[in-house]
Amino acid sequence: MLWENIVREFGRHKFRTALTILGVMIGIFLVTSVSSFSEGIIYYVNDQIKITSGLITVHQSDIAGFNIQASEIDQALVSDVEGISGVEKVAPILYANIDGVGTAIGISKEGENILRGVNMEIEEGRDFSEGQKEVVAGKTFADNNNYVVGDLIKIENTEFEIVGILQKTGRNDIDNAINLDLPELQDATGKKDMITLMMIQPSSPEDADFIEQAINDNFDEIAAMTDKSIMNSVNDMLGQLNALTFALGSIAALISGIVIMNVMIIAVRERRREIGTMKAIGATNRQILLSILMESISISLLGAVIGVALSFGGAAFINSILFSPIALITPRLMLQSILFATLIGAVSGILPARQAAKLDPIESLRYE
C-alpha cells in the first residue's frame, strides 16, 4: 500500500518529480565523479606498492607520478645510479604503447627478480629468453585477443612469438600487457638506450631514504620516490581532493535538500484532503509521517541511482583527459553515494512529513 501510494504520487506530477530527481542526479553525479578520482588514486597506489614495496622508483623529473609511463630516461644513467652508496641492484624498465597491441613492458630477467612483490608465475608455456623475439602475455591480454602459446604478435614491424602466458595477477598494467626482453623492445620501437623508469633495490631498508635524497640532489633529469614519499604525496593530494569533494557534497546536499523539501511541502498542501481522509479512516500519525518520508527518500534515491550510473561516464571523461585510467568507480563509492542520497532525502522529508502528521483530519477534510 505504501509503495503504491508513492508510485501514484510520482505519476501525478511527472514533470515536477522529474525536475526534482534531476536536481539530485546532478549533485550525486558531480560528487561521485570527483570522488572517483580519489578512489582511483588510492587503488592505484595500493596496487603499485604491492610491487614496489621496499623499492625506490626513479622516473623523469618533470613527469607527474600518476603519468609515470610517459617518462623517458637515458639508460646511461643506470650505471650512475648503480654507483650510489647503498644501491644493491637497479632494474631498468621500458613501457611502450604499441598500435594494435597495447602496452608492452621491456624488462631484464634481473629486473623481474627485483619486482618480487607480484606473483608473476607462468600459467602456460615458459618465460621469454634474453636476446630472442619472444614475449610473455598477460592473462587478460591473451584472453581478450584469443592468443595462445605459439601465436605470433607484431610489434611495430617485427614479429614476436608468444612463448608464455602469465597467471592472473590482479594488476591491470601487467595482466593486460605483454612482457619481453628490454633490448628487444628498445630495438622494435626505435627507443634504443631509452627506458621509462628504474626500480632500485637498496642493500637495506635503512638506505632507501639516503638513496632517494642522493638522486634528487645530484640529478636534474630524474627524480626518486620511496614508498613513504609516494604515500606522503598521495595524502597531500587526497587532502585537497577530499576538501573539494566535501565542498561539492555540501552544495549538492543543500540544493537537493531545499528542492526536495519544497516539493514535498507543496505535495502535502495539495493532498490535505487525502491525508485527512486517511487519518479519518484510521491512519496513524506515524503511518502518515512514514509515507511522506519514504516518498522523499525514494525521489532522492532514484536521482542517486541515475547519478551514479552517469558517473561512470564522468570517470571515463576524467581518464580521457589524463590519458590514464586513474578515476575509478568502486562498489564502496557507489554505496557511499547511495547512502548520502538517502540521508539527503530523509533530512529533507522530515519537515513536510511532520507537517502532514500534525494535520487535523476535520480541518483537512474541509480544505478546498
DRENDO-1510 file (C-alpha; in Angstrom, 1 decimal, always signed):
<recs>
REC; n; res; u; v; w
REC; 1; MET; +0.0; +0.0; +0.0 .
REC; 2; LEU; +2.8; +2.4; +0.9 .
REC; 3; TRP; +4.8; +1.8; -2.3 .
REC; 4; GLU; +1.6; +2.0; -4.4 .
REC; 5; ASN; +0.9; +5.5; -2.9 .
REC; 6; ILE; +4.5; +6.6; -3.7 .
REC; 7; VAL; +4.3; +5.4; -7.3 .
REC; 8; ARG; +0.9; +7.1; -7.7 .
REC; 9; GLU; +2.3; +10.4; -6.4 .
REC; 10; PHE; +5.2; +10.1; -8.8 .
REC; 11; GLY; +2.8; +9.8; -11.7 .
REC; 12; ARG; +0.5; +12.6; -10.5 .
REC; 13; HIS; +3.1; +15.4; -11.1 .
REC; 14; LYS; +5.6; +13.8; -13.6 .
REC; 15; PHE; +7.3; +17.0; -14.6 .
REC; 16; ARG; +7.8; +18.3; -11.1 .
REC; 17; THR; +9.0; +14.9; -9.9 .
REC; 18; ALA; +11.4; +14.6; -12.9 .
REC; 19; LEU; +12.9; +18.1; -12.2 .
REC; 20; THR; +13.4; +17.1; -8.5 .
REC; 21; ILE; +15.1; +13.9; -9.5 .
REC; 22; LEU; +17.3; +15.8; -11.9 .
REC; 23; GLY; +18.5; +18.1; -9.2 .
REC; 24; VAL; +19.5; +15.1; -7.0 .
REC; 25; MET; +21.0; +13.4; -10.0 .
REC; 26; ILE; +23.3; +16.3; -10.9 .
REC; 27; GLY; +24.6; +16.6; -7.3 .
REC; 28; ILE; +25.3; +12.9; -6.9 .
REC; 29; PHE; +26.9; +12.8; -10.4 .
REC; 30; LEU; +29.3; +15.6; -9.5 .
REC; 31; VAL; +30.2; +14.2; -6.1 .
REC; 32; THR; +30.7; +10.6; -7.3 .
REC; 33; SER; +32.7; +11.7; -10.4 .
REC; 34; VAL; +35.1; +13.8; -8.3 .
REC; 35; SER; +35.3; +11.1; -5.6 .
REC; 36; SER; +36.2; +8.5; -8.3 .
REC; 37; PHE; +39.5; +10.3; -8.8 .
REC; 38; SER; +40.3; +9.8; -5.1 .
REC; 39; GLU; +39.2; +6.2; -5.2 .
REC; 40; GLY; +41.3; +5.6; -8.3 .
REC; 41; ILE; +44.4; +7.1; -6.7 .
REC; 42; ILE; +44.0; +5.0; -3.5 .
REC; 43; TYR; +43.6; +1.8; -5.6 .
REC; 44; TYR; +46.5; +2.7; -7.9 .
REC; 45; VAL; +48.9; +3.5; -5.0 .
REC; 46; ASN; +48.0; +0.4; -3.0 .
REC; 47; ASP; +48.3; -1.7; -6.2 .
REC; 48; GLN; +51.6; -0.1; -7.0 .
REC; 49; ILE; +53.0; -0.6; -3.5 .
REC; 50; LYS; +52.4; -4.3; -3.8 .
REC; 51; ILE; +55.0; -4.5; -6.5 .
REC; 52; THR; +57.3; -1.7; -5.3 .
REC; 53; SER; +57.3; -2.4; -1.6 .
REC; 54; GLY; +60.8; -1.7; -0.3 .
REC; 55; LEU; +62.0; -0.5; -3.7 .
REC; 56; ILE; +62.8; +3.0; -4.9 .
REC; 57; THR; +61.1; +4.3; -8.1 .
REC; 58; VAL; +63.1; +6.6; -10.4 .
REC; 59; HIS; +61.4; +8.4; -13.2 .
REC; 60; GLN; +61.8; +11.5; -15.4 .
REC; 61; SER; +61.9; +14.5; -13.1 .
REC; 62; ASP; +59.3; +16.6; -14.8 .
REC; 63; ILE; +56.7; +13.8; -15.1 .
REC; 64; ALA; +53.9; +13.5; -12.6 .
REC; 65; GLY; +53.9; +10.3; -10.6 .
REC; 66; PHE; +50.5; +9.1; -11.9 .
REC; 67; ASN; +51.6; +9.5; -15.5 .
REC; 68; ILE; +54.8; +7.7; -15.0 .
REC; 69; GLN; +54.5; +5.6; -18.1 .
REC; 70; ALA; +55.2; +8.8; -20.1 .
REC; 71; SER; +58.6; +9.1; -18.5 .
REC; 72; GLU; +61.8; +8.9; -20.7 .
REC; 73; ILE; +65.2; +8.3; -19.2 .
REC; 74; ASP; +68.6; +7.9; -20.8 .
REC; 75; GLN; +69.7; +4.3; -20.0 .
REC; 76; ALA; +73.2; +5.6; -19.4 .
REC; 77; LEU; +72.0; +7.0; -16.1 .
REC; 78; VAL; +71.6; +3.4; -14.8 .
REC; 79; SER; +75.3; +3.0; -14.2 .
REC; 80; ASP; +75.5; +6.4; -12.4 .
REC; 81; VAL; +72.7; +5.3; -10.1 .
REC; 82; GLU; +74.3; +1.9; -9.5 .
REC; 83; GLY; +77.3; +3.8; -8.2 .
REC; 84; ILE; +75.4; +5.4; -5.3 .
REC; 85; SER; +76.2; +4.0; -1.9 .
REC; 86; GLY; +73.5; +1.6; -0.6 .
REC; 87; VAL; +72.2; +0.6; -4.1 .
REC; 88; GLU; +72.3; -3.2; -4.5 .
REC; 89; LYS; +70.5; -3.6; -7.8 .
REC; 90; VAL; +68.8; -1.5; -10.5 .
REC; 91; ALA; +66.1; -2.7; -12.8 .
REC; 92; PRO; +65.6; -0.6; -16.0 .
REC; 93; ILE; +62.1; -0.9; -17.4 .
REC; 94; LEU; +60.6; +0.4; -20.7 .
REC; 95; TYR; +56.9; +0.9; -21.2 .
REC; 96; ALA; +55.7; +1.2; -24.8 .
REC; 97; ASN; +52.2; +1.7; -26.2 .
REC; 98; ILE; +52.1; -0.3; -29.4 .
REC; 99; ASP; +49.4; +0.3; -32.0 .
REC; 100; GLY; +47.1; -2.8; -32.4 .
REC; 101; VAL; +48.7; -4.4; -29.3 .
REC; 102; GLY; +48.5; -2.1; -26.3 .
REC; 103; THR; +51.1; -1.9; -23.5 .
REC; 104; ALA; +54.4; -3.7; -23.9 .
REC; 105; ILE; +56.9; -3.9; -21.0 .
REC; 106; GLY; +60.5; -4.4; -21.6 .
REC; 107; ILE; +62.5; -5.8; -18.7 .
REC; 108; SER; +65.6; -7.8; -17.9 .
REC; 109; LYS; +65.5; -11.2; -16.1 .
REC; 110; GLU; +67.2; -9.5; -13.1 .
REC; 111; GLY; +64.5; -6.8; -13.2 .
REC; 112; GLU; +61.8; -9.5; -12.9 .
REC; 113; ASN; +63.6; -10.8; -9.8 .
REC; 114; ILE; +63.7; -7.4; -8.3 .
REC; 115; LEU; +60.0; -6.9; -8.8 .
REC; 116; ARG; +59.2; -9.6; -6.4 .
REC; 117; GLY; +56.0; -8.2; -4.9 .
REC; 118; VAL; +53.7; -9.6; -7.5 .
REC; 119; ASN; +53.1; -13.2; -8.4 .
REC; 120; MET; +54.3; -13.3; -12.0 .
REC; 121; GLU; +54.2; -17.1; -12.4 .
REC; 122; ILE; +53.8; -18.6; -15.9 .
REC; 123; GLU; +50.5; -20.4; -16.4 .
REC; 124; GLU; +51.2; -21.8; -19.8 .
REC; 125; GLY; +54.5; -22.1; -21.7 .
REC; 126; ARG; +57.7; -20.6; -20.4 .
REC; 127; ASP; +59.4; -17.3; -19.8 .
REC; 128; PHE; +60.9; -15.3; -22.6 .
REC; 129; SER; +64.6; -15.7; -23.4 .
REC; 130; GLU; +67.0; -12.8; -23.5 .
REC; 131; GLY; +68.0; -11.7; -27.0 .
REC; 132; GLN; +65.1; -13.6; -28.6 .
REC; 133; LYS; +62.0; -12.4; -30.4 .
REC; 134; GLU; +59.8; -13.8; -27.7 .
REC; 135; VAL; +57.1; -12.4; -25.4 .
REC; 136; VAL; +55.0; -13.5; -22.4 .
REC; 137; ALA; +51.5; -12.3; -22.5 .
REC; 138; GLY; +49.4; -11.2; -19.5 .
REC; 139; LYS; +46.3; -13.3; -18.8 .
REC; 140; THR; +43.7; -10.7; -19.6 .
REC; 141; PHE; +45.6; -9.6; -22.8 .
REC; 142; ALA; +45.7; -13.2; -24.1 .
REC; 143; ASP; +42.1; -13.9; -23.2 .
REC; 144; ASN; +40.7; -10.7; -24.8 .
REC; 145; ASN; +42.7; -11.3; -28.0 .
REC; 146; ASN; +42.3; -15.1; -28.1 .
REC; 147; TYR; +46.1; -15.6; -28.1 .
REC; 148; VAL; +47.6; -18.9; -27.2 .
REC; 149; VAL; +51.2; -20.1; -26.8 .
REC; 150; GLY; +52.9; -20.3; -30.2 .
REC; 151; ASP; +51.0; -17.4; -31.8 .
REC; 152; LEU; +52.8; -14.5; -33.4 .
REC; 153; ILE; +52.4; -10.9; -32.5 .
REC; 154; LYS; +53.7; -7.9; -34.4 .
REC; 155; ILE; +55.4; -5.1; -32.5 .
REC; 156; GLU; +55.8; -2.2; -35.0 .
REC; 157; ASN; +57.3; -4.2; -38.0 .
REC; 158; THR; +58.9; -7.1; -36.0 .
REC; 159; GLU; +57.1; -10.4; -35.3 .
REC; 160; PHE; +57.5; -11.9; -31.9 .
REC; 161; GLU; +56.4; -15.4; -30.7 .
REC; 162; ILE; +54.2; -15.7; -27.6 .
REC; 163; VAL; +56.1; -18.3; -25.6 .
REC; 164; GLY; +54.2; -18.0; -22.3 .
REC; 165; ILE; +51.0; -16.7; -20.6 .
REC; 166; LEU; +51.2; -15.3; -17.1 .
REC; 167; GLN; +48.8; -16.3; -14.3 .
REC; 168; LYS; +46.4; -13.5; -13.5 .
REC; 169; THR; +48.0; -11.1; -11.0 .
REC; 170; GLY; +45.1; -8.7; -10.4 .
REC; 171; ARG; +47.2; -5.8; -11.7 .
REC; 172; ASN; +45.7; -4.3; -14.9 .
REC; 173; ASP; +49.0; -2.9; -16.1 .
REC; 174; ILE; +50.5; -6.5; -16.0 .
REC; 175; ASP; +47.5; -8.6; -16.9 .
REC; 176; ASN; +46.6; -6.5; -19.9 .
REC; 177; ALA; +50.2; -6.2; -21.3 .
REC; 178; ILE; +53.0; -8.2; -22.9 .
REC; 179; ASN; +56.4; -8.7; -21.4 .
REC; 180; LEU; +59.7; -9.1; -23.3 .
REC; 181; ASP; +63.4; -8.6; -23.2 .
REC; 182; LEU; +64.3; -4.9; -22.7 .
REC; 183; PRO; +66.8; -4.6; -25.6 .
REC; 184; GLU; +64.3; -6.3; -28.0 .
REC; 185; LEU; +61.6; -3.8; -27.2 .
REC; 186; GLN; +64.0; -0.9; -27.5 .
REC; 187; ASP; +65.1; -2.1; -31.0 .
REC; 188; ALA; +61.5; -2.8; -32.1 .
REC; 189; THR; +60.2; +0.6; -31.0 .
REC; 190; GLY; +63.3; +2.7; -32.0 .
REC; 191; LYS; +63.9; +3.7; -28.4 .
REC; 192; LYS; +67.4; +2.4; -28.2 .
REC; 193; ASP; +69.2; +3.3; -24.9 .
REC; 194; MET; +65.9; +4.8; -23.6 .
REC; 195; ILE; +63.9; +3.5; -20.6 .
REC; 196; THR; +60.8; +4.6; -18.8 .
REC; 197; LEU; +61.9; +4.1; -15.2 .
REC; 198; MET; +64.3; +2.3; -12.9 .
REC; 199; MET; +63.4; +0.2; -9.8 .
REC; 200; ILE; +66.2; +0.3; -7.2 .
REC; 201; GLN; +66.7; -2.4; -4.6 .
REC; 202; PRO; +68.6; -0.9; -1.7 .
REC; 203; SER; +71.1; -3.0; +0.3 .
REC; 204; SER; +68.9; -2.5; +3.3 .
REC; 205; PRO; +65.7; -0.7; +4.1 .
REC; 206; GLU; +67.6; +2.0; +6.0 .
REC; 207; ASP; +69.4; +3.0; +2.8 .
REC; 208; ALA; +66.2; +3.9; +0.9 .
REC; 209; ASP; +65.9; +7.5; +2.2 .
REC; 210; PHE; +69.6; +8.2; +1.6 .
REC; 211; ILE; +69.4; +6.9; -2.0 .
REC; 212; GLU; +66.2; +8.9; -2.7 .
REC; 213; GLN; +67.9; +12.1; -1.4 .
REC; 214; ALA; +71.1; +11.4; -3.3 .
REC; 215; ILE; +69.3; +11.0; -6.6 .
REC; 216; ASN; +67.1; +14.1; -6.1 .
REC; 217; ASP; +70.0; +16.3; -5.1 .
REC; 218; ASN; +72.5; +15.2; -7.7 .
REC; 219; PHE; +70.5; +14.5; -10.9 .
REC; 220; ASP; +68.4; +17.1; -12.8 .
REC; 221; GLU; +66.9; +14.6; -15.3 .
REC; 222; ILE; +65.5; +12.1; -12.8 .
REC; 223; ALA; +63.6; +12.0; -9.6 .
REC; 224; ALA; +63.3; +9.2; -7.0 .
REC; 225; MET; +60.5; +8.2; -4.7 .
REC; 226; THR; +60.3; +5.7; -1.9 .
REC; 227; ASP; +57.0; +4.2; -0.7 .
REC; 228; LYS; +56.9; +6.7; +2.1 .
REC; 229; SER; +57.4; +9.6; -0.3 .
REC; 230; ILE; +54.7; +8.3; -2.6 .
REC; 231; MET; +52.2; +7.9; +0.3 .
REC; 232; ASN; +53.0; +11.5; +1.6 .
REC; 233; SER; +52.4; +12.9; -1.9 .
REC; 234; VAL; +49.2; +10.9; -2.2 .
REC; 235; ASN; +47.9; +12.1; +1.2 .
REC; 236; ASP; +48.6; +15.7; +0.3 .
REC; 237; MET; +46.7; +15.3; -2.9 .
REC; 238; LEU; +43.9; +13.4; -1.3 .
REC; 239; GLY; +43.6; +16.1; +1.3 .
REC; 240; GLN; +42.9; +18.7; -1.4 .
REC; 241; LEU; +40.6; +16.4; -3.3 .
REC; 242; ASN; +38.6; +15.5; -0.2 .
REC; 243; ALA; +38.2; +19.2; +0.6 .
REC; 244; LEU; +36.9; +19.7; -2.9 .
REC; 245; THR; +34.6; +16.7; -2.6 .
REC; 246; PHE; +33.3; +17.9; +0.7 .
REC; 247; ALA; +32.5; +21.3; -0.8 .
REC; 248; LEU; +30.7; +19.8; -3.7 .
REC; 249; GLY; +28.9; +17.4; -1.4 .
REC; 250; SER; +27.8; +20.2; +0.8 .
REC; 251; ILE; +26.5; +22.3; -2.1 .
REC; 252; ALA; +24.8; +19.2; -3.6 .
REC; 253; ALA; +23.2; +18.4; -0.3 .
REC; 254; LEU; +22.0; +21.9; +0.3 .
REC; 255; ILE; +20.5; +22.4; -3.2 .
REC; 256; SER; +19.0; +18.9; -3.4 .
REC; 257; GLY; +17.6; +19.2; +0.1 .
REC; 258; ILE; +15.9; +22.5; -0.5 .
REC; 259; VAL; +14.4; +21.3; -3.8 .
REC; 260; ILE; +13.1; +18.1; -2.2 .
REC; 261; MET; +11.8; +19.8; +0.9 .
REC; 262; ASN; +10.0; +22.5; -1.2 .
REC; 263; VAL; +8.4; +19.9; -3.5 .
REC; 264; MET; +7.2; +17.8; -0.5 .
REC; 265; ILE; +5.8; +20.8; +1.3 .
REC; 266; ILE; +3.8; +21.6; -1.8 .
REC; 267; ALA; +2.7; +18.0; -2.1 .
REC; 268; VAL; +1.5; +17.9; +1.5 .
REC; 269; ARG; -0.6; +21.1; +0.9 .
REC; 270; GLU; -2.1; +19.6; -2.3 .
REC; 271; ARG; -3.0; +16.4; -0.5 .
REC; 272; ARG; -4.5; +17.7; +2.7 .
REC; 273; ARG; -7.9; +16.3; +2.0 .
REC; 274; GLU; -6.4; +12.9; +1.1 .
REC; 275; ILE; -4.3; +12.9; +4.2 .
REC; 276; GLY; -7.3; +13.9; +6.3 .
REC; 277; THR; -9.3; +11.1; +4.8 .
REC; 278; MET; -6.5; +8.6; +5.6 .
REC; 279; LYS; -6.4; +9.8; +9.2 .
REC; 280; ALA; -10.2; +9.7; +9.4 .
REC; 281; ILE; -10.3; +6.0; +8.5 .
REC; 282; GLY; -7.6; +5.1; +11.0 .
REC; 283; ALA; -4.2; +6.0; +9.6 .
REC; 284; THR; -1.9; +6.9; +12.5 .
REC; 285; ASN; +0.4; +10.0; +12.6 .
REC; 286; ARG; +3.4; +7.6; +12.4 .
REC; 287; GLN; +2.0; +6.0; +9.2 .
REC; 288; ILE; +1.4; +9.4; +7.6 .
REC; 289; LEU; +4.9; +10.6; +8.6 .
REC; 290; LEU; +6.5; +7.4; +7.2 .
REC; 291; SER; +4.6; +7.7; +3.9 .
REC; 292; ILE; +5.8; +11.2; +3.3 .
REC; 293; LEU; +9.3; +10.4; +4.5 .
REC; 294; MET; +9.6; +7.4; +2.2 .
REC; 295; GLU; +8.4; +9.4; -0.7 .
REC; 296; SER; +11.1; +12.0; -0.1 .
REC; 297; ILE; +13.8; +9.3; +0.2 .
REC; 298; SER; +12.5; +7.5; -2.9 .
REC; 299; ILE; +12.9; +10.6; -5.0 .
REC; 300; SER; +16.4; +11.2; -3.7 .
REC; 301; LEU; +17.4; +7.5; -4.2 .
REC; 302; LEU; +16.1; +7.5; -7.8 .
REC; 303; GLY; +18.1; +10.5; -8.6 .
REC; 304; ALA; +21.2; +9.0; -6.9 .
REC; 305; VAL; +20.9; +5.7; -8.9 .
REC; 306; ILE; +20.8; +7.7; -12.2 .
REC; 307; GLY; +23.6; +10.0; -11.0 .
REC; 308; VAL; +25.9; +7.0; -10.0 .
REC; 309; ALA; +25.2; +5.4; -13.4 .
REC; 310; LEU; +26.1; +8.6; -15.2 .
REC; 311; SER; +29.3; +9.0; -13.1 .
REC; 312; PHE; +30.9; +6.0; -14.9 .
REC; 313; GLY; +30.8; +8.3; -17.9 .
REC; 314; GLY; +32.3; +11.1; -15.8 .
REC; 315; ALA; +35.1; +8.9; -14.6 .
REC; 316; ALA; +35.8; +7.9; -18.2 .
REC; 317; PHE; +35.9; +11.5; -19.2 .
REC; 318; ILE; +38.5; +12.3; -16.5 .
REC; 319; ASN; +40.6; +9.3; -17.6 .
REC; 320; SER; +40.5; +10.5; -21.2 .
REC; 321; ILE; +41.8; +14.0; -20.1 .
REC; 322; LEU; +44.6; +12.5; -18.1 .
REC; 323; PHE; +45.4; +9.7; -20.6 .
REC; 324; SER; +45.5; +7.3; -17.7 .
REC; 325; PRO; +42.8; +5.1; -16.0 .
REC; 326; ILE; +43.1; +6.9; -12.7 .
REC; 327; ALA; +39.4; +7.7; -11.9 .
REC; 328; LEU; +37.6; +4.6; -10.7 .
REC; 329; ILE; +34.0; +3.9; -9.6 .
REC; 330; THR; +34.2; +1.3; -6.8 .
REC; 331; PRO; +31.4; -0.6; -5.0 .
REC; 332; ARG; +32.3; +1.3; -1.9 .
REC; 333; LEU; +32.0; +4.7; -3.7 .
REC; 334; MET; +28.6; +3.7; -5.1 .
REC; 335; LEU; +27.4; +2.6; -1.7 .
REC; 336; GLN; +28.6; +5.9; -0.2 .
REC; 337; SER; +26.7; +7.9; -2.8 .
REC; 338; ILE; +23.5; +5.9; -2.3 .
REC; 339; LEU; +23.7; +6.4; +1.5 .
REC; 340; PHE; +24.5; +10.1; +1.0 .
REC; 341; ALA; +21.4; +10.5; -1.2 .
REC; 342; THR; +19.3; +8.6; +1.4 .
REC; 343; LEU; +20.4; +11.0; +4.1 .
REC; 344; ILE; +19.5; +14.0; +1.9 .
REC; 345; GLY; +16.1; +12.5; +1.3 .
REC; 346; ALA; +15.5; +11.7; +4.9 .
REC; 347; VAL; +16.6; +15.1; +6.3 .
REC; 348; SER; +14.7; +17.0; +3.5 .
REC; 349; GLY; +11.5; +15.0; +4.2 .
REC; 350; ILE; +11.3; +15.4; +8.0 .
REC; 351; LEU; +9.7; +18.9; +8.0 .
REC; 352; PRO; +7.0; +18.1; +5.4 .
REC; 353; ALA; +6.4; +14.7; +7.0 .
REC; 354; ARG; +5.9; +16.2; +10.4 .
REC; 355; GLN; +3.5; +18.8; +8.9 .
REC; 356; ALA; +1.5; +16.1; +7.3 .
REC; 357; ALA; +1.4; +14.0; +10.5 .
REC; 358; LYS; +0.1; +17.0; +12.5 .
REC; 359; LEU; -2.8; +17.8; +10.2 .
REC; 360; ASP; -6.1; +17.8; +11.9 .
REC; 361; PRO; -8.4; +15.4; +9.9 .
REC; 362; ILE; -11.5; +17.6; +10.3 .
REC; 363; GLU; -9.7; +20.7; +9.1 .
REC; 364; SER; -8.1; +18.7; +6.3 .
REC; 365; LEU; -11.5; +17.4; +5.0 .
REC; 366; ARG; -12.8; +21.0; +4.9 .
REC; 367; TYR; -9.8; +22.1; +2.8 .
REC; 368; GLU; -10.6; +23.2; -0.8 .
</recs>
